[in-house]
């Protein structure tokens, strides 16, 4: 069963940067599409970024030009580099693997990102 373990969150001032990591179990990680989601208090979970097995990327309009998703197949890990952070980026961030359009495993515990002065 695929498991997701997110890390790297924290408290950062507006304009700062963080890099999130998510390690995923499974021997065929390289074939997964990987996505980062976030959920702010009182809001629905939303897609932030996606990277396919071929390295194609998609970003939410709200993070384009500030966030970068990448993956290291040798480490079964996907990253989210977040620059120029804004208070509205405050949320719990989750990663999720999928294959053939179907989510794999369950949501992990997420990692809290708080952007505040």
Phi, psi and omega in degrees: 000136181287132176237145182242130178233110182264150177204170173105357180287176179166191178260129182219150178282155175306137183091351182278184183228153172215153172237118177269148177233149175218119177259134186238134176282160179123136187276352181241039180308321186297341180268353184279147160276135181243139182226148169252134175238163172217154179222116177270157180305130177076006181238162178282156175294136182231149177286132179257312184202155180222143172226128181275175178297333179272359176094004176288142184236151176222141181230148169294147181303326185292344183241356181303134180085350180244325183252148176225126176262141178211170181216152175234100184294331179293336181251005183052041187229140173242144184240157171225106176274122184242117179244164178049048185295146180239157178305328181287355173276354179299124183181171166269129184255135181232150170247160180206136176265148174215159177214130182060029179081006182247128176299145178250142177064208183234166176296142174278193182280345181077172176225132186278130173242123179236123180248110185202148175266000000 
